[in-house]
Amino acid sequence: MTTSTSLPAGEASTQDRTAFALLWSLTVHDKRAGDEPFLQGLALIEREAGDERNFVKKATNMALRAIVKRNRALNSAAVAVARRLADSNDPTARWVGKDALRELTSSGVIKRLERVPR
């Protein structure tokens, strides 16, 4: 996801935030989708997690937290991304990773995943 330099700052932020909000929505609502689009989404999240614009940062975090709840395989991949982000030198990426890890490794999420078919 690249920010177009021809867009005013507010429009670029909206465009980037929308991409992560769409990823979140697909994670929650597209029950038939395989794991591949979400694995690609994790790569996008990891690449863009350093974007310090508040709405983009929050949308990135929201998408990461949704992917982790989809199934066990995506949970493992998303937790790995969150841990790498939490260890990042970039303060924004570090916030995204640490904030996501608080929920992703919670007992409630783990119990929910135990009920989800593989």
trRosetta pair geometry for C-beta under 8 A, 3 or more apart (Angstrom, degrees):
i j d omega theta_ij theta_ji phi_ij phi_ji
1 16 6.1 113 152 -128 131 83
1 19 5.4 154 -116 106 141 169
1 44 5.7 71 -11 -160 106 109
1 47 7.4 147 33 92 82 118
1 48 5.4 -5 59 -67 115 144
3 7 7.2 -111 177 51 79 119
3 12 4.5 58 -162 -172 105 123
3 15 7.4 135 -127 76 70 119
3 16 6.1 -30 -88 -56 94 124
4 7 4.6 83 81 -5 105 105
4 12 6.1 -151 52 -106 71 101
4 15 7.3 11 15 68 103 165
7 11 4.3 -123 -178 90 110 112
7 12 4.3 143 92 -60 124 84
7 15 6.7 -29 -180 -4 176 140
8 11 5.0 83 59 12 79 105
8 12 7.1 -153 90 -8 36 89
9 12 5.8 -57 -146 36 30 110
9 13 6.4 31 158 -20 65 107
10 13 5.8 -55 -150 35 30 112
10 14 6.5 30 153 -18 64 106
11 14 5.6 -53 -148 37 34 112
11 15 6.3 38 153 -23 66 105
12 15 5.6 -53 -148 34 32 113
12 16 6.4 27 156 -14 66 106
13 16 6.0 -57 -147 39 30 106
13 17 6.1 28 156 -17 66 110
13 53 4.9 -137 -120 166 111 154
13 55 5.8 85 166 59 110 118
13 56 5.9 -112 -150 -40 76 106
14 17 5.8 -56 -141 40 28 110
14 18 6.1 35 157 -26 63 108
14 55 7.7 0 -89 105 48 148
15 18 5.8 -54 -149 32 26 114
15 19 6.9 31 152 -24 60 100
16 19 5.8 -49 -157 25 35 113
16 20 7.1 22 153 -7 64 103
16 48 7.1 -173 -163 -169 116 142
16 51 6.6 -139 158 179 154 169
16 53 7.3 99 71 62 139 137
16 56 4.7 3 111 -113 123 118
16 59 7.5 150 125 67 75 141
17 20 6.1 -63 -157 42 36 103
17 21 6.1 35 149 -20 71 110
17 53 8.0 -101 -56 110 103 119
17 55 4.6 -25 -91 135 143 105
17 56 5.2 -109 -71 -86 78 58
17 58 7.9 16 -130 66 107 86
17 59 4.4 151 -148 -20 71 156
18 21 5.5 -55 -141 40 33 113
18 22 6.2 38 157 -23 66 103
18 59 8.0 -35 -27 -153 16 161
19 22 5.9 -54 -152 33 27 112
19 23 6.7 29 149 -18 61 104
19 44 7.6 -113 143 161 123 142
19 59 7.9 102 67 136 63 137
20 23 5.4 -47 -148 34 38 115
20 24 6.5 43 151 -20 65 100
20 45 7.3 97 -119 -98 108 86
20 48 7.8 -140 -65 93 119 140
20 56 7.1 119 8 -154 140 60
20 59 3.6 120 84 140 128 104
20 60 5.2 -88 -122 -76 156 46
20 62 6.8 108 143 62 110 95
20 63 4.4 -115 -170 -27 87 136
21 24 5.5 -49 -151 35 35 115
21 25 6.3 37 150 -21 65 104
21 59 5.3 -63 -50 -143 77 118
21 62 7.3 17 -100 87 61 135
21 63 7.5 -109 -72 -65 22 103
22 25 5.5 -52 -146 36 33 113
22 26 6.4 33 155 -17 66 103
23 26 5.9 -53 -147 37 30 109
23 27 6.4 36 152 -24 62 106
23 38 7.7 124 -168 -118 96 66
23 41 4.6 141 -149 -140 130 132
23 44 7.4 -161 -79 76 155 136
23 45 7.8 -161 119 -59 163 103
23 63 4.4 36 93 -139 116 129
23 66 7.8 150 123 69 78 129
23 67 7.6 -23 154 -59 105 109
24 27 5.6 -57 -154 32 30 116
24 28 6.4 17 156 -11 66 109
24 59 7.3 -119 -18 -165 130 75
24 62 5.2 -12 -91 126 147 100
24 63 4.5 -108 -60 -95 84 67
24 66 4.6 120 -140 9 75 157
25 28 6.0 -63 -148 41 30 104
25 29 5.7 -15 171 16 69 119
26 29 6.6 -73 -122 55 22 84
26 30 4.6 -11 -162 10 69 127
26 33 6.4 32 171 -8 102 164
26 37 6.9 -73 137 122 145 136
26 38 7.8 -160 108 -77 109 88
27 30 7.5 3 -47 40 10 91
27 38 6.2 96 -100 -109 94 119
27 41 7.7 -131 -62 87 111 168
27 63 7.0 143 -8 -153 142 67
27 66 4.1 115 96 133 145 114
27 67 5.3 -99 -120 -80 142 57
27 69 7.8 91 156 60 117 88
27 70 5.7 -103 -165 -68 90 121
28 66 5.8 -67 -51 -158 90 127
30 33 4.3 43 127 -14 117 118
33 37 5.7 -56 -179 36 127 130
33 38 7.3 115 124 -29 123 101
34 37 7.1 113 71 7 70 86
35 38 5.6 -75 -163 49 52 107
35 39 5.7 53 145 -28 86 105
35 70 7.9 151 -110 112 78 135
35 71 7.2 -88 -89 52 108 128
35 73 5.9 -38 -112 97 155 128
35 74 5.8 -157 -136 -64 103 100
36 39 5.6 -53 -142 34 32 112
36 40 6.5 33 158 -16 65 103
37 40 5.6 -53 -152 37 34 113
37 41 6.3 40 146 -24 64 105
38 41 5.0 -43 -146 33 39 120
38 42 6.6 49 150 -25 63 94
38 67 5.1 156 -171 -135 114 109
38 70 6.4 -78 -133 28 171 165
38 74 5.5 -10 117 -123 138 132
39 42 5.6 -42 -152 26 35 114
39 43 7.0 38 147 -17 60 98
39 74 7.4 -124 -66 -112 73 85
39 77 6.2 -53 -113 164 85 165
40 43 5.6 -50 -157 32 38 113
40 44 6.6 39 146 -18 66 104
41 44 5.4 -53 -149 37 37 114
41 45 6.2 41 151 -22 68 103
41 63 6.5 -125 168 165 121 124
41 67 6.3 -173 95 -85 125 139
42 45 5.5 -49 -145 35 34 114
42 46 6.3 33 155 -19 65 104
42 64 7.5 90 -118 -116 73 78
42 67 6.3 -178 -71 140 93 166
42 74 7.9 -171 -50 -154 131 84
42 77 5.8 -92 -67 139 176 111
42 78 6.0 -128 -108 -93 123 68
42 81 5.0 -144 -172 -51 106 156
43 46 5.8 -53 -147 36 30 110
43 47 6.3 29 154 -18 63 109
44 47 5.7 -57 -146 38 29 111
44 48 6.1 -1 165 5 66 116
45 48 6.4 -74 -138 51 23 91
45 49 5.9 48 161 -60 64 98
45 60 5.5 138 -143 -162 83 89
45 63 5.9 -156 -90 94 123 118
45 64 5.2 138 -173 -72 155 97
45 67 7.8 -129 -17 5 154 147
45 81 6.4 65 89 161 116 146
45 96 7.8 -171 174 160 97 142
46 49 5.9 -28 -140 -9 25 120
46 81 5.1 -112 -72 -150 110 108
46 84 6.8 16 -134 87 118 129
46 85 6.7 -134 -124 -64 72 103
48 51 5.2 -7 176 -14 81 118
48 56 7.3 -101 158 169 113 115
48 60 6.1 -152 102 -103 99 130
49 57 7.9 71 -163 -129 55 68
49 60 5.4 162 -107 160 64 147
49 85 5.2 -72 144 -125 166 126
49 88 7.5 167 102 -15 125 166
49 90 7.5 129 105 90 89 134
49 92 6.8 171 146 119 65 89
49 93 4.1 84 115 -119 108 82
49 96 4.5 -133 -159 55 108 157
49 97 7.2 57 177 -42 151 85
50 88 7.5 -137 -80 161 97 151
50 90 4.3 -45 -116 166 107 159
50 92 5.2 107 -151 72 42 114
50 93 4.6 -25 -75 -45 71 106
51 56 4.4 -57 115 118 130 137
51 57 6.3 -153 91 -65 78 70
51 60 7.0 144 48 -35 108 143
51 92 6.7 -138 69 137 29 151
52 57 6.5 10 -150 -58 27 125
52 91 7.9 38 -104 79 111 94
52 92 4.5 -128 -92 -72 72 146
53 56 4.3 60 76 18 101 114
53 57 6.5 -179 80 -16 46 88
54 57 5.7 -57 -144 35 26 113
54 58 6.3 19 161 -13 64 108
55 58 5.8 -54 -144 40 31 109
55 59 6.2 31 156 -19 65 108
56 59 5.8 -55 -143 39 30 109
56 60 6.2 35 155 -23 64 105
57 60 5.8 -54 -150 33 27 113
57 61 6.5 25 152 -16 61 108
57 92 5.7 -107 -109 -164 122 106
57 95 6.9 13 -174 89 126 124
57 96 6.3 -132 -164 -72 80 103
58 61 5.6 -55 -149 38 33 113
58 62 6.2 36 152 -23 67 106
59 62 5.5 -51 -143 35 33 114
59 63 6.4 34 156 -19 65 104
60 63 6.0 -56 -151 35 28 109
60 64 6.5 27 152 -18 62 108
60 96 5.5 -33 107 -128 115 139
61 64 5.7 -56 -149 36 30 112
61 65 6.3 26 156 -16 66 108
61 95 7.9 -59 -77 122 131 83
61 96 4.9 -141 -79 -138 89 79
61 99 5.5 -10 -143 90 136 127
61 100 5.7 -152 -151 -62 79 97
62 65 5.9 -57 -148 38 28 108
62 66 6.4 27 154 -19 63 108
63 66 5.8 -57 -148 35 31 110
63 67 6.4 32 156 -23 66 105
64 67 6.0 -53 -148 31 30 110
64 68 6.7 31 156 -23 62 106
64 78 6.0 149 -169 -161 74 108
64 81 6.8 -137 -137 100 114 124
64 82 6.2 128 168 -78 132 98
64 96 6.8 103 10 170 153 101
64 100 4.7 -39 110 -116 126 149
64 104 7.9 -57 140 -64 93 132
65 68 6.0 -52 -152 28 32 114
65 69 7.2 24 155 -15 60 108
65 100 5.3 -146 -68 -132 83 87
65 103 5.5 23 -135 82 117 141
65 104 6.6 -130 -122 -64 68 90
66 69 6.1 -66 -160 34 35 107
66 70 7.3 52 147 -46 65 94
67 70 5.8 -38 -162 -4 41 119
67 74 5.4 -123 166 168 82 121
67 77 7.9 -72 142 86 120 102
67 78 4.8 163 101 -86 106 138
68 74 6.6 -158 -113 125 27 88
68 75 4.9 72 -167 -121 69 63
68 78 3.8 -134 -80 92 83 146
68 79 6.3 95 -127 -51 120 74
68 82 7.5 2 -72 -26 138 135
68 100 7.4 140 -17 177 144 107
68 103 7.9 134 72 106 143 95
68 104 4.6 -59 166 -125 168 105
68 109 6.9 7 124 -173 112 140
69 75 7.3 71 -78 -88 21 96
69 109 6.1 -102 -98 -143 89 100
69 112 6.6 -9 -149 105 96 137
69 113 7.2 -132 -144 -71 52 93
70 74 4.6 8 63 61 111 150
70 75 7.5 -163 51 -48 65 74
70 116 7.9 139 146 -169 32 160
71 74 5.2 84 55 19 76 101
71 75 6.8 -127 100 -14 36 93
71 113 7.2 114 -162 -141 28 94
71 116 5.6 -149 -116 134 63 136
71 118 7.0 96 -172 -150 116 38
72 75 5.2 -51 -145 30 32 119
72 76 6.6 33 158 -20 64 99
72 113 5.5 116 -81 177 75 118
72 116 7.0 177 -32 81 82 114
72 118 6.3 -39 29 -118 123 76
73 76 6.1 -53 -157 31 31 108
73 77 6.7 23 150 -11 63 108
73 118 7.8 82 -25 -161 100 81
74 77 5.6 -56 -145 43 38 110
74 78 5.8 34 157 -18 71 111
75 78 6.0 -60 -141 41 25 106
75 79 6.1 25 160 -19 64 109
75 104 7.3 160 -155 -167 82 97
75 109 7.7 156 -131 153 123 111
75 113 5.7 10 -53 -114 159 152
76 79 6.0 -55 -144 36 26 109
76 80 6.5 28 155 -20 61 107
77 80 5.8 -56 -154 33 30 113
77 81 6.6 29 150 -17 64 104
78 81 5.5 -50 -149 36 37 112
78 82 6.2 38 152 -20 67 105
78 100 7.7 -115 161 161 100 134
78 104 6.5 -146 116 -134 107 140
79 82 5.5 -52 -144 38 33 114
79 83 6.3 36 154 -22 65 103
79 101 7.3 88 -143 -114 75 79
79 104 5.3 174 -95 145 85 133
79 105 6.7 96 -129 -68 120 89
80 83 5.8 -52 -148 34 29 111
80 84 6.6 30 153 -17 62 104
81 84 5.8 -56 -151 36 32 110
81 85 6.3 30 152 -16 66 107
81 97 7.7 -141 131 -111 61 95
82 85 5.7 -55 -147 39 31 111
82 86 6.1 36 153 -24 66 106
82 96 7.8 -128 -129 127 72 76
82 97 4.7 142 -171 -148 56 71
82 100 4.4 -126 -123 94 124 121
82 101 4.8 159 146 -65 126 82
82 104 5.7 158 15 26 169 159
83 86 5.5 -50 -143 35 32 114
83 87 6.5 22 157 -11 63 108
83 97 6.7 148 -77 -170 6 120
83 101 6.8 93 -76 -92 61 128
84 87 6.0 -65 -151 43 29 105
84 88 6.9 56 145 -54 61 90
84 97 6.9 -140 75 -113 45 141
85 88 5.3 -26 -159 -14 40 123
85 93 4.7 -129 -153 169 86 86
85 94 6.6 -178 154 -94 68 27
85 96 5.3 -66 163 85 144 97
85 97 2.8 176 95 -62 94 116
85 98 7.9 -127 110 -18 92 57
85 100 7.4 48 70 34 137 127
86 94 6.0 70 -147 -150 33 62
86 97 3.3 -139 -48 125 63 121
86 98 4.6 114 -122 -64 98 67
86 101 5.7 4 -62 -19 144 141
87 94 7.5 -158 43 -113 8 88
87 97 7.3 -82 7 122 53 163
88 93 4.0 -27 78 100 164 121
88 94 4.9 -140 64 -64 90 75
88 97 6.6 140 6 -2 107 142
89 94 7.6 -98 117 -50 3 119
90 93 4.0 60 81 19 114 111
90 94 6.3 178 85 -16 55 86
91 94 5.4 -55 -142 37 30 116
91 95 6.4 35 157 -23 64 102
92 95 5.7 -50 -151 31 32 111
92 96 6.6 33 151 -18 64 103
93 96 5.6 -51 -150 34 35 113
93 97 6.3 31 154 -16 66 108
94 97 5.9 -58 -148 40 30 109
94 98 6.1 21 160 -13 67 111
95 98 6.1 -59 -139 42 26 104
95 99 5.8 23 164 -17 65 114
96 99 6.2 -61 -143 40 20 107
96 100 6.2 16 160 -15 60 113
97 100 6.0 -62 -147 39 25 107
97 101 6.2 26 158 -23 64 109
98 101 5.7 -53 -145 32 30 113
98 102 7.0 41 155 -29 61 96
99 102 6.1 -46 -162 17 33 114
99 103 7.8 12 151 1 59 101
100 103 6.4 -70 -165 44 39 98
100 104 5.5 29 152 -21 78 121
101 104 5.4 -60 -125 44 33 109
101 105 5.7 6 -178 1 71 113
102 105 7.4 -75 -146 43 10 89
102 106 7.0 31 149 -54 52 103
103 106 5.5 -40 -156 -6 36 122
103 109 6.3 99 157 -41 70 138
104 109 6.0 -103 -151 97 29 169
105 109 7.3 -1 -17 59 3 128
105 110 7.4 23 -167 -48 40 111
106 109 4.9 92 62 8 85 100
106 110 7.0 -154 95 -4 45 90
107 110 5.5 -58 -145 41 35 113
107 111 6.1 36 157 -21 69 106
108 111 5.9 -55 -146 36 27 109
108 112 6.4 29 154 -21 62 106
109 112 5.6 -53 -148 35 32 113
109 113 6.4 30 154 -18 65 106
110 113 5.9 -56 -149 36 30 110
110 114 6.8 38 150 -26 62 101
111 114 5.6 -49 -155 24 35 116
111 115 7.2 28 151 -14 62 102
112 115 6.0 -63 -164 35 36 108
112 116 6.8 37 144 -28 68 105
113 116 5.3 -48 -146 25 44 116
